[in-house]
Amino acid sequence: MYFVVTPKSIFVGRTRDVNDRALWLLEQKCFEEALLTVENDRTVAPATYEKVVQAYIDDLLTREAYDEAAQMSGRLLKDNVSLWERWVYLFASTRQLPKLAPYLPTDHPRLRNNAYEMVLHSLLLHPADHLRLLTLVKSWPASIFSMPALVDAVAGRMKRPGGDTPQLWQLLAYLYQQQGRPDLSLSILLQLRSPEVFDFVEGHGLVSELVGGRSAALLMIDEGAALRLLTWSHEVLGPGVVVPS
């Protein structure tokens, strides 16, 4: 700090620091430069940092730059749970949650379950998002959302126009498997004629479920693989069970 004294006035001056520069950059609407400034200097005041981040967020939302906002989420919000959950609700209010879904953290920080459930349910709406939904459910910990509620939501969506997609059938099969109902999963895999069904049957010990039409369905998927499986299982399935007379 320094002083300039004149006959009529006294001026007080001080050296500008990183906080002053960051706030000045905000006044000039140089949001990216302001963010870089506070990110690269550990002496910045927490209040200044929060103000810069909030200004950056406000600018993104004002411009409706949702793709960029989603991509910047981790950088802007870090491990702040309340900011992340507010972010989820902001995207939900503008029907942009599918864009945020791939960037949502599931650990460090972990959000409340309803935040994840909002994201999953938003991906049910449009068939174009069903593959992303399937991918997320398989990659997310089962503890962060209600599996029974998701099963009901998926089943309900499949009854409406645009809901009868292979991805939702695959998702339902996966959810049944996670709930300890591989028999229901098997029915879906056979219906989808999925090549995965052979490993699924062996992995879950479902050979005894291959009765009647199910064995015929296996033959339609891959005759060679089906014959190998049925031959290997001859002690469990007799010819009369596999192909009823």
C-alpha positions in Angstrom: 0.0 0.0 0.0 1.2 3.5 -0.7 0.0 7.1 -0.3 0.0 10.1 -2.6 -0.4 13.4 -0.8 -1.3 16.7 -2.4 -2.2 20.0 -0.8 -5.9 19.2 -1.1 -6.1 15.4 -1.2 -4.6 12.1 -0.1 -4.8 9.1 -2.4 -4.3 5.6 -1.2 -3.0 3.0 -3.7 -2.2 -0.7 -3.5 -0.8 -3.3 -5.8 -3.3 -5.2 -7.8 -3.4 -8.9 -7.0 -4.9 -12.0 -8.6 -8.3 -11.3 -7.1 -8.5 -7.9 -8.6 -7.4 -9.2 -12.0 -10.0 -12.0 -11.9 -12.8 -9.6 -11.0 -11.7 -7.1 -13.7 -11.8 -9.9 -16.3 -15.4 -10.7 -15.2 -16.3 -7.1 -15.8 -14.9 -7.4 -19.3 -16.8 -10.7 -19.8 -13.6 -12.6 -20.3 -14.9 -15.7 -18.5 -12.5 -18.3 -19.8 -9.5 -16.1 -18.9 -10.9 -15.3 -15.5 -11.3 -19.0 -14.8 -7.8 -19.8 -15.9 -6.6 -17.0 -13.6 -8.2 -18.3 -10.5 -7.3 -21.9 -11.3 -3.6 -21.2 -11.7 -3.0 -19.2 -8.5 -3.4 -20.8 -5.1 -3.5 -17.4 -3.4 -6.9 -16.5 -4.9 -9.6 -15.9 -2.2 -12.3 -18.6 -2.1 -15.0 -16.0 -2.5 -13.3 -14.8 -5.7 -13.0 -18.3 -7.1 -16.7 -19.0 -6.4 -17.7 -15.8 -8.0 -15.7 -16.6 -11.2 -17.2 -20.1 -11.4 -20.7 -18.9 -10.9 -20.2 -16.2 -13.6 -18.9 -18.8 -16.0 -21.9 -21.1 -15.3 -24.3 -18.2 -15.7 -22.8 -17.3 -19.1 -23.0 -20.9 -20.3 -26.7 -21.1 -19.3 -27.5 -17.7 -20.8 -26.1 -18.8 -24.1 -27.8 -22.2 -23.8 -24.5 -23.8 -24.4 -25.5 -27.1 -22.8 -23.0 -29.3 -24.6 -20.2 -27.1 -23.4 -21.7 -26.8 -20.0 -21.9 -30.6 -19.6 -18.3 -31.0 -20.8 -17.1 -28.3 -18.3 -19.0 -29.8 -15.4 -16.1 -31.6 -13.7 -13.8 -28.6 -14.1 -16.4 -26.1 -12.7 -18.1 -28.1 -10.0 -15.2 -30.4 -8.8 -16.4 -32.3 -5.7 -19.1 -29.9 -4.5 -22.2 -32.0 -4.0 -24.7 -29.1 -3.7 -23.4 -27.6 -7.0 -23.6 -30.9 -8.8 -27.2 -31.5 -7.6 -28.2 -27.9 -8.5 -26.6 -28.6 -12.0 -28.8 -31.7 -12.4 -31.9 -29.8 -11.7 -30.9 -26.9 -14.0 -30.4 -29.4 -16.9 -33.6 -31.2 -16.0 -35.6 -27.9 -16.1 -34.4 -27.3 -19.7 -34.8 -31.0 -20.7 -31.1 -31.3 -21.3 -30.2 -34.1 -18.8 -29.2 -36.6 -21.5 -26.3 -34.3 -22.4 -25.1 -34.2 -18.7 -25.5 -38.0 -18.1 -22.0 -39.1 -19.3 -20.3 -36.6 -17.1 -22.1 -37.2 -13.8 -19.8 -38.5 -11.0 -20.8 -41.6 -9.1 -18.1 -41.3 -6.5 -16.1 -38.4 -5.1 -18.5 -36.9 -5.0 -21.5 -39.2 -4.8 -24.9 -37.4 -5.1 -28.2 -38.3 -3.7 -29.9 -41.2 -5.4 -32.8 -39.1 -6.8 -30.3 -37.2 -8.9 -29.1 -40.3 -10.7 -32.7 -41.6 -11.0 -33.7 -38.3 -12.7 -30.9 -38.8 -15.2 -31.8 -42.4 -16.0 -35.5 -41.7 -16.4 -34.7 -38.8 -18.7 -32.9 -41.2 -21.0 -36.1 -43.3 -21.4 -38.0 -40.7 -23.3 -36.3 -40.8 -26.7 -35.2 -44.0 -28.4 -32.0 -42.3 -29.5 -31.0 -42.2 -25.8 -31.7 -45.9 -25.0 -28.2 -47.2 -25.8 -26.7 -44.5 -23.6 -29.2 -45.6 -20.8 -28.1 -49.2 -21.2 -24.4 -48.3 -21.0 -24.9 -46.1 -17.9 -26.9 -48.6 -16.0 -24.2 -51.3 -16.6 -21.4 -49.0 -15.6 -23.0 -47.3 -12.6 -23.0 -48.9 -9.1 -26.3 -50.5 -8.4 -26.5 -48.8 -5.0 -27.0 -45.3 -6.5 -30.4 -45.8 -7.9 -33.5 -47.9 -7.2 -33.5 -51.0 -9.4 -37.1 -52.0 -8.8 -38.3 -48.4 -9.7 -36.2 -48.5 -12.9 -37.6 -51.9 -13.9 -41.1 -50.5 -13.6 -40.2 -47.4 -15.5 -38.6 -49.4 -18.3 -41.5 -51.8 -18.5 -43.9 -48.9 -18.6 -41.9 -47.1 -21.4 -41.9 -50.3 -23.5 -45.7 -50.2 -23.6 -45.7 -46.8 -25.2 -44.9 -45.8 -28.8 -41.1 -45.8 -29.4 -40.4 -48.0 -26.4 -40.0 -51.4 -28.0 -36.3 -51.0 -28.7 -33.7 -53.7 -28.5 -31.7 -51.6 -26.0 -34.6 -51.5 -23.6 -35.1 -55.2 -23.9 -31.4 -55.7 -23.2 -31.7 -53.4 -20.2 -34.6 -55.2 -18.8 -32.8 -58.5 -19.2 -29.8 -57.0 -17.3 -32.0 -55.6 -14.5 -33.7 -59.0 -14.1 -30.3 -60.7 -13.9 -29.2 -58.2 -11.2 -32.4 -58.8 -9.2 -31.7 -62.6 -9.1 -34.2 -63.5 -11.9 -31.9 -65.0 -14.7 -34.9 -67.1 -15.9 -36.6 -63.9 -17.0 -33.4 -62.6 -18.5 -33.1 -65.9 -20.5 -36.6 -65.4 -22.0 -35.6 -62.0 -23.2 -32.3 -63.1 -24.7 -34.0 -65.8 -26.6 -36.6 -63.4 -27.8 -33.8 -61.1 -29.0 -32.0 -64.0 -30.6 -28.9 -62.7 -28.8 -25.6 -64.8 -29.3 -24.9 -64.0 -25.6 -27.5 -66.4 -24.6 -25.2 -69.4 -24.8 -22.7 -68.0 -22.3 -25.6 -66.8 -20.2 -27.1 -70.3 -19.9 -23.8 -71.9 -18.9 -22.8 -69.1 -16.6 -26.1 -69.2 -14.7 -26.7 -72.9 -14.7 -29.9 -72.6 -16.7 -29.6 -75.7 -18.8 -32.7 -77.2 -17.1 -34.7 -74.2 -18.4 -34.1 -75.2 -22.1 -37.3 -77.1 -22.5 -39.6 -77.3 -25.5 -39.5 -74.2 -27.7 -36.5 -72.7 -25.9 -34.2 -75.4 -27.4 -35.7 -74.7 -30.8 -35.1 -71.0 -30.3 -31.4 -71.7 -29.5 -31.1 -73.6 -32.8 -32.4 -70.5 -34.7 -29.8 -68.3 -33.1 -26.7 -70.5 -33.8 -27.3 -74.1 -34.8 -23.7 -75.2 -34.2 -23.4 -73.5 -30.7 -26.9 -74.8 -29.8 -26.1 -78.4 -30.7 -22.8 -78.3 -28.7 -24.6 -77.0 -25.7 -27.5 -79.5 -25.9 -25.2 -82.4 -26.5 -23.0 -81.4 -23.5 -26.2 -81.2 -21.5 -27.6 -84.6 -22.5 -27.6 -85.8 -18.9 -29.8 -82.9 -17.8 -32.0 -82.7 -20.9 -33.2 -85.9 -22.6 -34.2 -85.9 -26.2 -37.8 -86.0 -25.3 -37.5 -82.8 -23.3 -35.5 -80.9 -25.8 -37.7 -81.8 -28.7 -41.1 -83.0 -27.5 -42.7 -85.7 -29.5 
